[in-house]
């Protein structure tokens, strides 16, 4: 028995990082196949140009399938709006241009069904490290990937002991004081920009930390990512916003899903692969 299709007015996803081993493309494909929407926002870092530059490009069939699925949605009449981020910043050169039904915009105002207006942007312009010290951002990229590499071994041990997946990188982000302060400063800065533009709220990505909260009268929403948390923001028909934790809703851990994918590939007679949970920072 197939699961019923979920219907939403609008869907927001960001930080997919296609082109990296950390991208949870199979879970994203499952999400796209399970929903219908009128409008889809791609809120930056969908394709990872940084990995292309570094020579570590990784592009299995599932990553290609994600691109094809999005283009198919556009052909079927879904409004697809691409707001580039810092990892796919080259696409910002094409703002205002349509690609196969996909509209590219630097940022955009989204009006929800309840009349509330939201500024939609990736958010990297409010990250002082990325904006003013690119070399430090790349150093952070290396450190983050090293951390996720350690996470692989830790979770193999946990799995043998009968425990589920646990994200070391996510734990560090929310427990380390500097990371907490960075997230707080980022959220305040983005909410401040929404207030300056006279809108009711802001929807962004960039820091891989899904959140929805009120900041001095402004609704701050971060739709998370498809590397660590596999979350999306959805707007219901009445304008209500909700963050979906897709991995939790489907009952899949990252490691369990990787094992399922490998079994499927072996069953089809293809050469098996062992994806590593590599990712990039915001």
GIURKA-V193584 format. One line per field, one symbol per residue. phi: phi as a letter, one per 40 degrees, with the letter a starting at -180 (. if undefined). psi: psi as a letter, one per 20 degrees, with the letter a starting at -180 (. if undefined). burial: b if it has 16 or more other ideal C-beta (glycine too) atoms within 10 Angstrom, else e. A space follows every 50 residues. Layout:
BEGIN
phi: ???
psi: ???
burial: ???
END
This chain:
BEGIN
phi: .cccccbbcabbbafcfdhbccccccccccccccbbacbbbbcgfcbccc ccccgbcbacdcccccccccccdccchccbbbbcbccbcccccbdgbcbf gcccbcaacbbcccgcbbcbachccbbdcccbadccccccdccccccccc cccccccdcccgcccbccccccdcbcdccccccccccccccccccccgbc abbabgcfacaaacbfgbccbbcgabbbcfbabbbcccgccacccccccc gbccccccccccccccccgcccbbccccabcd
psi: pqqqpppqgqppqrlhlpiqhipmhghgghghiiqqrhpppolqlgpnhg hghijkpomrhhghhgghgghhgghijpoppooqahikihiiikpiqpok ipppqgrqpporhjiqppporgihijohghhimhhhghghgghghhghgh hggghgggghijqappogghgggihpghgghggggggggghhhgghikrh rqpacgjlnpqorpnlipopppjcrkgghmqqpqprhjipqpppnhgghi kprgggghggghggghhijrpqrnpqmqrqr.
burial: eeeeeeebbbbbbbbbbbbbbbbbbbbbbbbbeebebeebbbbbbbbbbb bbeeeeebbbebbeebeeebeebbeeebebbbbbbbbbbebbeeeeeeee bbbbbebbebebeeeeebbbbbbbbbbebbeeeeeebbebbeebbeebee beeebeeeeeeeeebebbbbeebeeeeeeeebbeebbeebbbbbbeeebb bbbbbbbbbbeeeebeebbbbbbbbbbbbbbbbbbeeeeebebbebbeee ebbbbebbeebeeeeeeeeeeeeebebbbbbb
END
